[in-house]
Amino acid sequence: MGLGWEDKEVHFDLSFSDMRLTIGEKVIDRLDNIEDTKGNGGDRGKLIITNLRILWHSVSNPRINLSIGYNSITTLNTKIVNSKLRGTTQALYLMTVCHGSRYEFIFTNLVPGSMRHFTSVTGVHKAYTTSKAYRELKLRGAVVHNKRLRILPLEQVCNVLHGVWNLSSDQGSLGTFYITNVRLVWFADMNEAFNISLPYLQINSIRIRDSKFGRALVITCNQTSGGYILGFRIDPEDQLNLIFKELSSLFTVYASNPIYGIEYEWSSKEDEKENAILTEDVEEVDDPRNEISNVLITYSANGDTGKDRPIVYSNELGLAIESLKEGYTIQKLWEVVPS
Protein backbone atom coordinates (compact mmCIF):
# COMPACT_ATOMS: atom_id res chain seq x y z
CA MET A 1 0.00 0.00 0.00
CA GLY A 2 2.30 2.74 1.24
CA LEU A 3 1.79 6.44 1.75
CA GLY A 4 2.59 8.60 -1.29
CA TRP A 5 4.87 11.62 -1.58
CA GLU A 6 2.52 14.04 0.19
CA ASP A 7 4.09 13.86 3.67
CA LYS A 8 7.68 13.27 2.55
CA GLU A 9 8.51 15.78 -0.18
CA VAL A 10 8.56 19.48 -1.06
CA HIS A 11 6.90 20.51 -4.33
CA PHE A 12 6.50 23.82 -6.16
CA ASP A 13 3.72 24.89 -8.54
CA LEU A 14 1.82 21.61 -8.56
CA SER A 15 -0.99 20.86 -10.97
CA PHE A 16 -4.45 21.30 -9.48
CA SER A 17 -5.00 17.54 -9.41
CA ASP A 18 -1.92 17.09 -7.19
CA MET A 19 -3.11 19.89 -4.90
CA ARG A 20 -6.27 17.93 -4.14
CA LEU A 21 -6.32 15.86 -0.97
CA THR A 22 -5.11 12.28 -1.25
CA ILE A 23 -6.93 9.32 0.32
CA GLY A 24 -6.97 9.64 4.11
CA GLU A 25 -5.80 13.25 4.01
CA LYS A 26 -7.98 15.85 5.73
CA VAL A 27 -7.87 19.60 6.29
CA ILE A 28 -7.21 20.61 9.90
CA ASP A 29 -6.95 24.38 9.50
CA ARG A 30 -7.39 26.91 6.70
CA LEU A 31 -6.22 30.54 6.71
CA ASP A 32 -6.96 33.13 4.03
CA ASN A 33 -4.47 35.93 4.71
CA ILE A 34 -1.01 34.38 4.59
CA GLU A 35 2.00 35.74 2.72
CA ASP A 36 4.76 33.47 1.38
CA THR A 37 7.27 36.11 2.41
CA LYS A 38 10.40 34.58 0.88
CA GLY A 39 9.07 33.35 -2.46
CA ASN A 40 6.06 35.57 -3.15
CA GLY A 41 6.40 38.65 -0.98
CA GLY A 42 3.56 41.12 -1.47
CA ASP A 43 1.18 38.39 -2.68
CA ARG A 44 -1.77 37.45 -0.46
CA GLY A 45 -2.35 33.69 -0.27
CA LYS A 46 -4.14 30.82 1.45
CA LEU A 47 -2.50 28.38 3.85
CA ILE A 48 -4.10 24.93 4.13
CA ILE A 49 -2.84 22.73 6.95
CA THR A 50 -3.66 19.03 6.51
CA ASN A 51 -2.69 15.97 8.50
CA LEU A 52 0.10 15.19 5.99
CA ARG A 53 1.44 18.48 4.66
CA ILE A 54 1.26 22.28 4.44
CA LEU A 55 -0.25 23.75 1.28
CA TRP A 56 -0.01 27.38 0.21
CA HIS A 57 -1.30 29.02 -2.95
CA SER A 58 -1.60 32.55 -4.24
CA VAL A 59 -5.12 33.98 -4.26
CA SER A 60 -4.58 35.89 -7.50
CA ASN A 61 -2.90 32.95 -9.31
CA PRO A 62 -3.45 29.51 -7.67
CA ARG A 63 -0.99 27.87 -10.08
CA ILE A 64 1.67 29.50 -7.86
CA ASN A 65 1.65 27.09 -4.93
CA LEU A 66 3.66 25.06 -2.44
CA SER A 67 3.32 21.61 -0.88
CA ILE A 68 5.53 20.90 2.17
CA GLY A 69 5.38 17.43 3.71
CA TYR A 70 5.84 17.24 7.49
CA ASN A 71 8.50 14.56 7.18
CA SER A 72 10.69 16.99 5.21
CA ILE A 73 10.69 19.64 7.97
CA THR A 74 13.90 19.84 10.02
CA THR A 75 13.43 23.21 11.75
CA LEU A 76 10.23 24.98 12.75
CA ASN A 77 10.21 28.27 14.69
CA THR A 78 9.46 32.00 14.46
CA LYS A 79 11.64 34.63 12.83
CA ILE A 80 11.58 38.43 12.55
CA VAL A 81 11.26 39.30 8.85
CA ASN A 82 10.49 42.23 6.58
CA SER A 83 7.13 41.56 4.88
CA LYS A 84 6.11 43.66 1.87
CA LEU A 85 2.54 43.74 3.19
CA ARG A 86 3.17 43.97 6.96
CA GLY A 87 6.62 45.53 7.34
CA THR A 88 8.83 44.15 10.12
CA THR A 89 6.92 41.33 11.78
CA GLN A 90 7.20 37.88 13.34
CA ALA A 91 6.68 35.02 10.89
CA LEU A 92 6.69 31.23 10.77
CA TYR A 93 10.06 29.89 9.58
CA LEU A 94 10.52 26.37 8.15
CA MET A 95 13.73 24.65 7.10
CA THR A 96 13.22 21.50 5.01
CA VAL A 97 15.26 18.77 3.29
CA CYS A 98 14.04 16.92 0.20
CA HIS A 99 16.14 14.62 -2.02
CA GLY A 100 19.35 16.08 -0.62
CA SER A 101 18.38 19.72 -1.25
CA ARG A 102 17.58 22.20 1.54
CA TYR A 103 14.79 24.77 1.23
CA GLU A 104 13.55 27.42 3.61
CA PHE A 105 10.08 28.97 3.81
CA ILE A 106 8.71 31.98 5.66
CA PHE A 107 4.97 32.52 6.16
CA THR A 108 3.51 35.74 7.58
CA ASN A 109 -0.06 36.10 8.85
CA LEU A 110 -1.42 39.39 7.50
CA VAL A 111 -4.05 39.65 10.24
CA PRO A 112 -2.54 42.05 12.83
CA GLY A 113 -1.42 40.26 15.99
CA SER A 114 -2.44 36.79 14.74
CA MET A 115 -0.05 33.87 15.24
CA ARG A 116 -2.63 31.23 14.39
CA HIS A 117 -0.61 29.90 11.46
CA PHE A 118 2.28 29.23 13.83
CA THR A 119 0.05 27.52 16.42
CA SER A 120 -1.65 25.26 13.89
CA VAL A 121 1.48 24.19 12.02
CA THR A 122 3.42 23.55 15.22
CA GLY A 123 0.58 21.50 16.74
CA VAL A 124 -0.02 19.35 13.68
CA HIS A 125 3.70 18.79 13.06
CA LYS A 126 4.09 17.60 16.67
CA ALA A 127 1.11 15.27 16.22
CA TYR A 128 2.78 13.90 13.08
CA THR A 129 6.15 13.23 14.71
CA THR A 130 4.60 11.55 17.77
CA SER A 131 2.34 9.18 15.79
CA LYS A 132 4.89 7.30 13.66
CA ALA A 133 3.78 3.92 15.06
CA TYR A 134 0.68 4.25 12.83
CA ARG A 135 2.82 4.59 9.70
CA GLU A 136 6.28 3.05 10.21
CA LEU A 137 7.53 -0.51 10.72
CA LYS A 138 9.22 -0.93 14.10
CA LEU A 139 11.62 -3.74 15.04
CA ARG A 140 12.41 -4.30 18.73
CA GLY A 141 10.50 -1.18 19.72
CA ALA A 142 8.78 -0.29 23.00
CA VAL A 143 5.43 -1.59 21.77
CA VAL A 144 4.80 -4.17 24.52
CA HIS A 145 4.79 -3.87 28.33
CA ASN A 146 4.35 -6.85 30.67
CA LYS A 147 3.34 -8.97 27.67
CA ARG A 148 0.51 -6.61 26.78
CA LEU A 149 0.35 -4.39 23.70
CA ARG A 150 0.63 -0.63 24.25
CA ILE A 151 -2.58 0.49 22.55
CA LEU A 152 -2.44 3.60 20.36
CA PRO A 153 -5.17 6.28 20.81
CA LEU A 154 -7.11 5.35 17.64
CA GLU A 155 -6.30 1.65 17.81
CA GLN A 156 -8.74 -1.19 18.45
CA VAL A 157 -7.60 -4.77 19.11
CA CYS A 158 -9.45 -7.19 16.83
CA ASN A 159 -7.80 -10.48 17.80
CA VAL A 160 -5.06 -11.91 20.03
CA LEU A 161 -3.39 -15.25 19.23
CA HIS A 162 -0.99 -17.17 21.44
CA GLY A 163 1.38 -19.86 20.23
CA VAL A 164 2.30 -18.19 16.92
CA TRP A 165 5.71 -19.03 15.46
CA ASN A 166 7.83 -16.30 13.88
CA LEU A 167 9.80 -18.04 11.12
CA SER A 168 12.56 -15.46 10.76
CA SER A 169 15.17 -17.77 12.32
CA ASP A 170 16.19 -21.35 11.58
CA GLN A 171 14.45 -22.66 14.69
CA GLY A 172 11.53 -20.21 14.74
CA SER A 173 10.42 -18.27 17.83
CA LEU A 174 7.19 -18.83 19.72
CA GLY A 175 5.17 -15.76 20.60
CA THR A 176 1.94 -13.77 20.69
CA PHE A 177 0.19 -12.18 17.72
CA TYR A 178 -1.97 -9.02 18.02
CA ILE A 179 -4.25 -7.98 15.15
CA THR A 180 -5.68 -4.44 15.33
CA ASN A 181 -7.43 -2.02 12.99
CA VAL A 182 -4.14 -0.27 12.07
CA ARG A 183 -1.34 -2.86 12.41
CA LEU A 184 -0.24 -6.32 13.40
CA VAL A 185 2.20 -6.91 16.25
CA TRP A 186 4.16 -10.04 17.21
CA PHE A 187 6.44 -10.49 20.22
CA ALA A 188 8.37 -13.46 21.60
CA ASP A 189 7.05 -15.08 24.77
CA MET A 190 10.57 -15.49 26.18
CA ASN A 191 11.65 -11.92 25.39
CA GLU A 192 9.01 -9.27 24.67
CA ALA A 193 11.76 -6.90 23.41
CA PHE A 194 12.06 -9.23 20.40
CA ASN A 195 9.06 -7.86 18.52
CA ILE A 196 7.75 -6.34 15.33
CA SER A 197 5.05 -3.70 14.81
CA LEU A 198 3.87 -3.62 11.20
CA PRO A 199 1.24 -1.04 10.12
CA TYR A 200 -1.06 -2.05 7.25
CA LEU A 201 0.29 1.05 5.50
CA GLN A 202 3.61 -0.75 5.01
CA ILE A 203 2.17 -4.04 3.70
CA ASN A 204 2.29 -5.03 0.03
CA SER A 205 0.63 -8.42 0.22
CA ILE A 206 -0.74 -11.06 2.60
CA ARG A 207 -0.66 -14.72 1.47
CA ILE A 208 -0.56 -18.33 2.61
CA ARG A 209 2.46 -20.20 1.25
CA ASP A 210 4.41 -23.39 1.82
CA SER A 211 7.61 -23.14 3.86
CA LYS A 212 10.07 -25.54 5.45
CA PHE A 213 7.91 -25.25 8.57
CA GLY A 214 4.75 -26.16 6.63
CA ARG A 215 1.92 -23.86 5.56
CA ALA A 216 2.57 -20.32 6.78
CA LEU A 217 1.15 -16.81 6.72
CA VAL A 218 3.54 -14.74 4.57
CA ILE A 219 3.48 -10.93 4.64
CA THR A 220 5.51 -8.84 2.19
CA CYS A 221 6.46 -5.30 3.25
CA ASN A 222 6.96 -2.23 1.06
CA GLN A 223 10.44 -1.35 -0.17
CA THR A 224 10.24 1.90 1.82
CA SER A 225 10.17 -0.14 5.03
CA GLY A 226 12.96 -2.49 3.99
CA GLY A 227 11.12 -4.96 1.75
CA TYR A 228 10.99 -7.59 4.49
CA ILE A 229 9.21 -10.90 3.97
CA LEU A 230 7.72 -12.12 7.25
CA GLY A 231 6.49 -15.64 7.90
CA PHE A 232 4.26 -16.88 10.74
CA ARG A 233 3.21 -20.45 11.51
CA ILE A 234 -0.32 -20.70 12.98
CA ASP A 235 -1.77 -24.04 14.05
CA PRO A 236 -4.11 -25.70 13.30
CA GLU A 237 -4.50 -24.98 9.57
CA ASP A 238 -8.17 -24.01 9.99
CA GLN A 239 -7.02 -21.26 12.36
CA LEU A 240 -4.43 -20.17 9.80
CA ASN A 241 -7.13 -19.81 7.14
CA LEU A 242 -9.37 -17.80 9.50
CA ILE A 243 -6.55 -15.42 10.42
CA PHE A 244 -5.65 -14.99 6.75
CA LYS A 245 -9.25 -14.01 5.92
CA GLU A 246 -9.45 -11.64 8.90
CA LEU A 247 -6.18 -9.90 8.03
CA SER A 248 -7.10 -9.63 4.36
CA SER A 249 -10.43 -8.05 5.29
CA LEU A 250 -8.85 -5.56 7.71
CA PHE A 251 -6.20 -4.71 5.12
CA THR A 252 -8.87 -3.98 2.50
CA VAL A 253 -10.90 -1.82 4.88
CA TYR A 254 -7.79 0.11 5.91
CA ALA A 255 -6.75 0.71 2.27
CA SER A 256 -10.11 2.37 1.56
CA ASN A 257 -9.87 4.64 4.63
CA PRO A 258 -6.32 4.84 6.07
CA ILE A 259 -5.78 5.89 9.68
CA TYR A 260 -2.56 7.94 9.80
CA GLY A 261 -2.88 8.76 13.51
CA ILE A 262 -2.32 12.52 13.10
CA GLU A 263 -5.00 14.12 15.22
CA TYR A 264 -5.14 17.84 16.06
CA GLU A 265 -8.32 19.76 16.68
CA TRP A 266 -8.33 23.52 16.26
CA SER A 267 -10.73 25.20 18.70
CA SER A 268 -12.35 27.42 16.06
CA LYS A 269 -14.68 25.76 13.55
CA GLU A 270 -15.18 28.78 11.28
CA ASP A 271 -12.89 27.44 8.57
CA GLU A 272 -14.09 23.83 8.54
CA LYS A 273 -14.55 22.79 4.91
CA GLU A 274 -12.51 19.63 5.02
CA ASN A 275 -13.48 17.99 1.77
CA ALA A 276 -13.58 21.06 -0.48
CA ILE A 277 -11.37 21.11 -3.57
CA LEU A 278 -8.54 23.48 -2.74
CA THR A 279 -8.59 25.26 -6.08
CA GLU A 280 -12.28 25.29 -6.90
CA ASP A 281 -13.58 27.43 -9.74
CA VAL A 282 -10.09 27.67 -11.26
CA GLU A 283 -9.45 26.62 -14.83
CA GLU A 284 -6.53 24.24 -15.41
CA VAL A 285 -3.63 25.89 -17.23
CA ASP A 286 -0.44 24.59 -18.82
CA ASP A 287 1.66 22.48 -16.49
CA PRO A 288 4.30 24.88 -15.09
CA ARG A 289 6.80 22.22 -14.04
CA ASN A 290 9.25 23.21 -16.77
CA GLU A 291 9.72 26.46 -14.83
CA ILE A 292 10.54 24.73 -11.55
CA SER A 293 14.33 25.10 -11.91
CA ASN A 294 13.93 28.86 -11.62
CA VAL A 295 11.52 28.66 -8.70
CA LEU A 296 13.93 26.51 -6.68
CA ILE A 297 16.51 29.30 -6.61
CA THR A 298 14.18 31.46 -4.53
CA TYR A 299 13.73 28.91 -1.74
CA SER A 300 17.07 27.08 -1.91
CA ALA A 301 19.10 27.02 1.30
CA ASN A 302 21.89 24.78 -0.05
CA GLY A 303 25.40 26.02 0.55
CA ASP A 304 24.17 29.03 2.52
CA THR A 305 27.20 29.55 4.73
CA GLY A 306 26.74 33.26 5.31
CA LYS A 307 29.88 34.12 3.29
CA ASP A 308 29.80 36.45 0.28
CA ARG A 309 30.93 35.05 -3.05
CA PRO A 310 33.70 36.81 -5.05
CA ILE A 311 32.81 40.00 -6.92
CA VAL A 312 33.03 39.75 -10.72
CA TYR A 313 32.17 42.00 -13.67
CA SER A 314 28.95 41.14 -15.55
CA ASN A 315 28.99 41.93 -19.26
CA GLU A 316 25.21 41.45 -19.42
CA LEU A 317 24.49 44.06 -16.75
CA GLY A 318 27.53 46.27 -17.22
CA LEU A 319 28.37 46.35 -13.53
CA ALA A 320 30.13 44.40 -10.77
CA ILE A 321 28.07 41.64 -9.11
CA GLU A 322 28.54 38.78 -6.67
CA SER A 323 29.54 35.69 -8.65
CA LEU A 324 26.66 33.29 -9.36
CA LYS A 325 26.33 29.76 -8.04
CA GLU A 326 27.26 27.02 -10.49
CA GLY A 327 24.44 26.30 -12.95
CA TYR A 328 22.74 29.69 -12.53
CA THR A 329 22.57 32.54 -15.04
CA ILE A 330 21.50 36.18 -14.94
CA GLN A 331 18.49 35.25 -17.09
CA LYS A 332 17.34 32.58 -14.61
CA LEU A 333 17.70 34.93 -11.66
CA TRP A 334 15.83 37.69 -13.49
CA GLU A 335 12.87 35.40 -14.25
CA VAL A 336 12.09 34.80 -10.56
CA VAL A 337 11.78 38.51 -9.77
CA PRO A 338 8.01 39.22 -9.34
CA SER A 339 6.62 41.21 -12.22
Salt bridges, closest charged atoms under 4 A:
ASP7 OD1 - LYS8 NZ 3.16
GLU9 OE1 - HIS11 NE2 2.73
GLU9 OE2 - HIS99 NE2 3.49
ASP18 OD2 - ARG289 NH2 2.62
GLU25 OE2 - ARG53 NE 2.84
ASP29 OD1 - ARG116 NH2 2.52
GLU104 OE2 - LYS38 NZ 2.55
GLU136 OE1 - LYS138 NZ 3.73
GLU155 OE2 - ARG183 NE 2.66
ASP170 OD1 - LYS212 NZ 3.73
ASP210 OD1 - ARG215 NH1 3.88
ASP235 OD1 - ARG233 NE 2.73
GLU237 OE2 - ARG215 NE 3.59
GLU263 OE2 - LYS26 NZ 3.15
GLU265 OE2 - LYS269 NZ 2.92
GLU270 OE2 - ARG116 NH1 3.51
ASP271 OD2 - ARG116 NH2 2.77
GLU272 OE2 - LYS269 NZ 3.25
ASP287 OD1 - ARG289 NE 3.41
GLU291 OE2 - ARG63 NH2 3.81
GLU322 OE1 - ARG309 NH2 3.41
